[in-house]
Amino acid sequence: MTPGSSRRNARSRTSSSTEPNDGGDNSFGNTKPRRRDRNKNQNSIRILNVDIKIMLGISVLAFFVIFLVINNLIINPAGKAVRPRVITPFPSPKLMDLPQFQGKHRESLYWGTYRPHVYFGIRARTPRSLIAGLMWIGVKDGMYHMRHVCQDSDELSTYGWTQHNGRDFGDQVLVDQGLKLATSFLKSKSEGSGYGGDWAVQIDVQTDKSERDNEMLRHGHLFFYLADESGHVLNLAGDTSDIDKNSHLASGSRSDIGDWQLHLESKDVLELHYSGFRTPHIHNLSDLVQQNLGAQVRKFGQLLLSDSSEDSPNILVFQISASIPFKADIVFVSGTEVKTSKVEERVSRLTGASLRSLLQDRKTEFDIKFERCFKVADKLEPESTIVGKAAIANMLGGIGYFYGQSKISFPENSNLRGHDNFISYWPAELYTAVPSRQFFPRGFLWDEGFHQLLIWRWDIHICLDIIGHWLDLMNIDGWIPREQILGSEARSKVPEEFVVQYPSNGNPPTLFLVIRDLLDGMEKNKFTATERNGITSFLERAFVRLEAWFQWYNTTQKGKEMGSYYWHGRDNKVTRELNPKTLSSGLDDYPRASHPSDEERHLDLRCWMLLAANCMQSITQLFKKDNKPEKEYGSTAKLLSDFDMLNQMHLDPLVGAYFDFGNHTEKVRLSWKETRVGTRELVRDVLERPVSRLVPHIGYVSLFPFMGKIIPSDSWILEKQLDLISNNTVFWTDYGLRSLSKTSSMYMKRNTEHDPPYWRGPIWMNMNYMILSALYHYSKENGPYSDRARVIYDDLRGNLIRNVVRNYHQTGFLWEQYDQKKGKGKGARLFTGWTSLVLLIMAEAYT
C-alpha cells in the first residue's frame, strides 16, 4: 500500500466511527464515540503517525539521494559516501598554480579573442566573464540574414585572422557575399587601467565594387554587444541617440576589473539603437536579437532594435547603422572608479588616428616576429608567405577559453545510475587552441599536441599555459577526456550523442611531441635562460602527472602480447559499419581488424608509447630522479624500439610493410536489407569467418615505425618504406601522401550509409608533416638511402606547399583534408588546426 492510500483509508475510517448522541445533536462538538470507536480512533491516529514517519523518511532519503547525485557521490560497501574515481581530480599540485602562470603573465592574457565559435568575440580568462561580440546583417539570395556564430551555411567567401600575436593584437578580414568587414583587436595597459587593462575594436565596413548598386547593401547594420555571464546588471549610459556629443554607451562594475565603461567613436554619420535583455542563456543571444528585430519589422516596417530594455539587463546590444562605407571604433576601459583613471585620455588613445597608429605598429611587430620565429624569407614566394602568416595567425586567433563540466559515461558496475547516462566531471577551465572555429570550436586532446608544435615556436609561455591546462584535467587514474565540451556555448555546437566521454578510451598522447621538442631545444640551447627556467619548473611539476598519464596508457591499453597495445572503444557488435571505427586512435574510420577483440595489436599506439617512454626517460635524466623510474622507462623504451620484436609482431616481409594484427577477414561488405517496417538499410554482411592475422591495409598506420624513426638507416626495410611512399598506387600523389593505399579493399569505401570515407584516401597534413620529418631525418643520416630520402623529401614538401597555397588563394581557406585526385580542399574549411603545420613545412622546422 502506498503512503497516499494509507492516509486516505485512515481518513475514511475516522469519519465513519462517529454516531449521533442520544439528544440527536449531529454537531461535531457533541459527538462522543463509544470505547470501541475510541479504540478505532487511536488505531487511526497511530496509522497516521506511522504514515508521517514514512513520509519524513522518504523525504530525507530523497534529499540524501539528490545530495549524492548533485555531488556525484556513491555509497561504498562500508556505507560511506565517496566520489567515483573517474571524476576525482589527480591529487597533486595543479600546474596552473605555478608562479610563472600568476602575476603579470596571468594579467597579460586576461582579455582576448577567446570565443572562437563566433566571427568576432572577446572574453576574459575567468569562469563567468563579461563577454563581447559582433553580429551583422548580411545579404544572401536577396534576403537579409544575421551573422554571428561561425557556420558553413552562411557561405562567407572567406574569413579568418591575417595577423594575430596571441596576446594583445589581431587583424581579421571577413567577406560576406558583397560585404567586406575588417575587424581589428588591440589591448592596452596604461595608467589608471583596471585588472587586465583596456581593449579596442576597430570595424571597417566596405562593399565590393560589383555590389555598389545593390540597394540592400547601401546601408550596413552592425550589432555590438556586451553580456555578463555572472548576471551583473549592465547600465545604459544616458542619451545614446546623439553619438556625436556622447561616446559613452554603457557601464558596469565587476569585482575582477572594477568599474568599466564602453565607448563608441566614429567620424562617419552613425545611427544608433539598442536593446537590453535579462537571461542566463547567452548562447541564445542571436535568437533574442532576431526576435526583437522581427517584432520591430512587423510593427513599424523597420529593421531597427526597439530602444528598450528588460529590467536589470545583463545583456546590452547596440545596433550601429550607417551608409557603407563606414568605420567605427569601440573602446572598453576598466578601473574607471579611480579619480585618476584618465578615462577621456585613454579613450582618445584607443580611437581614431591614434588607434590606427597603434595597430600599424602591431602589424609591423607581427611581421618581424614571424620572420624571426620561422625564417622563411629566403624559402618562400610572397603568395606562400601570406598563407604561412594566416596559418600562425589563425592558430593563435583560434585559442579559446572554456569553463564547465565534461559529461562522463558511467563506469561499469557503477551504482550511481539515474535517468541520465552520465556523471559530471568537476568544474574545470581550459585554455586551448581549436581545430576549426566553424566545425570544431573546442579542445581535442590529440589535435592539441600538433597545435603546440607551432605555438611553442611563437610563444613558449602560451604553449606551457595551454599544456598545463590540459594536464590539470587529469583524473586520479591518469585519464584525460579526449574531447572537451565545456560550457553552454561549446555544447550548443555539438550533437548530444557526441557529448559524453568514455573513461576507457584514450587518444594519441601527442603532447609528448611538444615535450620532446622542448627537451631537444633545451639540450641544444634554443631557449633564453628565463624560458629554460620556465620549462624546467613546468616539467618538474608536470612529471607526476605525465607519469600517471603514461601509466594509464601502459596498463589500460596494453595488449595480450608483451610490447603490444590496442585502442579501446571499438564496438564488436556493430551491424551497420563496414569496419568498426576506432575513434580513440584519432584516425576514426581507418581500417583495422574486421572483428574487434583484445587480441588486437595496434601499430600506431605502440609507436606513440615509444615516444612517451623516451620522453619520460629524458625527464627522469633531466631531474636526476631515482634510478627506479628511469630504468622502468628505459626498459620500456628499449622493448618498444627492439627492431626484431617490432618486425616479428607487425612486419609482412613479402610486402616490406607494417600492419596491425587482429581477428580479421577481408570478406566484409555493406548490403541493402529489408527492415520489418518495409524500408531498406545498409547493414554489414560478413561472408567469411575471421582469423588472427596481419590486417593487410597499407596506409598511414603502416608508416608509424618510419615516422618514429625506429627503422635503422641501413635496413632494407627503410628502402621498402621509400618504395611505398613514392609509389603512385600506394601513397604518392601530386598533392601529398594519401591516407590509404589504392590497393586496399577499403580505399574510398563508405563506412556506413551516412559516413563517407574520411581516413581512407584523402590527404591529411599532420601525418604528412610527420612523414616529412622522418624523410628529413633519414636524408641527414649516414646510410645507403639518404640521397633518395632527400629527393622524396624535396618533392613531397614542394607538392604539399603548392597545393595548400593554391587552395588558399582560390578558396580563402585552409582545409581539414585535401582530395588525393585533384588536390581540392575537403571536409571542414577554416581548419586552422594541424593543417597550419604547413608553416613548419615551409620553415623546415622538425625535431
HELIX and SHEET records of a PDB file:
HELIX    1   1 PRO A    3  SER A   15  1                                  13    
HELIX    2   2 PHE A   28  ASN A   30  5                                   3    
HELIX    3   3 ARG A   35  ILE A   70  1                                  36    
HELIX    4   4 ARG A   85  ILE A   87  5                                   3    
HELIX    5   5 LEU A   95  ASP A   97  5                                   3    
HELIX    6   6 PRO A   99  PHE A  101  5                                   3    
HELIX    7   7 GLY A  103  SER A  108  1                                   6    
HELIX    8   8 ASP A  152  ASP A  154  5                                   3    
HELIX    9   9 LYS A  209  GLU A  211  5                                   3    
HELIX   10  10 GLU A  215  LEU A  217  5                                   3    
HELIX   11  11 ILE A  282  ASN A  284  5                                   3    
HELIX   12  12 LEU A  285  PHE A  300  1                                  16    
HELIX   13  13 VAL A  343  ARG A  349  1                                   7    
HELIX   14  14 GLY A  352  PHE A  374  1                                  23    
HELIX   15  15 PRO A  382  GLY A  397  1                                  16    
HELIX   16  16 LEU A  445  TRP A  458  1                                  14    
HELIX   17  17 ILE A  460  LEU A  471  1                                  12    
HELIX   18  18 GLY A  487  ARG A  491  1                                   5    
HELIX   19  19 GLU A  496  PHE A  498  5                                   3    
HELIX   20  20 LEU A  511  GLU A  523  1                                  13    
HELIX   21  21 ALA A  529  THR A  556  1                                  28    
HELIX   22  22 LEU A  583  SER A  585  5                                   3    
HELIX   23  23 LEU A  603  LEU A  622  1                                  20    
HELIX   24  24 ASN A  627  LEU A  640  1                                  14    
HELIX   25  25 PHE A  643  HIS A  650  1                                   8    
HELIX   26  26 TYR A  700  LEU A  703  5                                   4    
HELIX   27  27 PHE A  704  MET A  707  1                                   4    
HELIX   28  28 TRP A  716  ILE A  725  1                                  10    
HELIX   29  29 MET A  765  LYS A  780  1                                  16    
HELIX   30  30 SER A  786  THR A  811  1                                  26    
HELIX   31  31 TRP A  834  LEU A  837  5                                   4    
HELIX   32  32 VAL A  838  ALA A  843  1                                   6    
SHEET    1   A 2 ILE A  74  ILE A  75  0                                        
SHEET    2   A 2 ALA A  81  VAL A  82 -1                                        
SHEET    1   B 4 TRP A 111  GLY A 112  0                                        
SHEET    2   B 4 GLY A 121  ALA A 124 -1                                        
SHEET    3   B 4 LEU A 130  LYS A 140 -1                                        
SHEET    4   B 4 MET A 143  ARG A 147 -1                                        
SHEET    1   C 7 TRP A 111  GLY A 112  0                                        
SHEET    2   C 7 GLY A 121  ALA A 124 -1                                        
SHEET    3   C 7 LEU A 130  LYS A 140 -1                                        
SHEET    4   C 7 HIS A 219  ASP A 228 -1                                        
SHEET    5   C 7 ILE A 315  SER A 323 -1                                        
SHEET    6   C 7 GLU A 271  PHE A 277 -1                                        
SHEET    7   C 7 SER A 308  SER A 309  1                                        
SHEET    1   D 8 THR A 158  HIS A 164  0                                        
SHEET    2   D 8 PHE A 169  ASP A 176 -1                                        
SHEET    3   D 8 LEU A 179  SER A 188 -1                                        
SHEET    4   D 8 ASP A 198  THR A 207 -1                                        
SHEET    5   D 8 PHE A 326  SER A 334 -1                                        
SHEET    6   D 8 GLY A 258  GLU A 265 -1                                        
SHEET    7   D 8 HIS A 248  ARG A 254 -1                                        
SHEET    8   D 8 ASN A 235  LEU A 236 -1                                        
SHEET    1   E 2 GLY A 400  GLY A 404  0                                        
SHEET    2   E 2 ALA A 428  THR A 432 -1                                        
SHEET    1   F 2 LYS A 407  SER A 409  0                                        
SHEET    2   F 2 PHE A 422  SER A 424 -1                                        
SHEET    1   G 2 GLY A 443  PHE A 444  0                                        
SHEET    2   G 2 GLU A 483  GLN A 484 -1                                        
SHEET    1   H 2 LEU A 651  ASP A 652  0                                        
SHEET    2   H 2 ALA A 657  TYR A 658 -1                                        
SHEET    1   I 2 PHE A 661  HIS A 664  0                                        
SHEET    2   I 2 VAL A 691  LEU A 694 -1                                        
SHEET    1   J 2 VAL A 668  GLU A 674  0                                        
SHEET    2   J 2 ARG A 680  VAL A 686 -1                                        
SHEET    1   K 2 TRP A 815  TYR A 818  0                                        
SHEET    2   K 2 GLY A 825  ARG A 829 -1                                        
END                                                                             
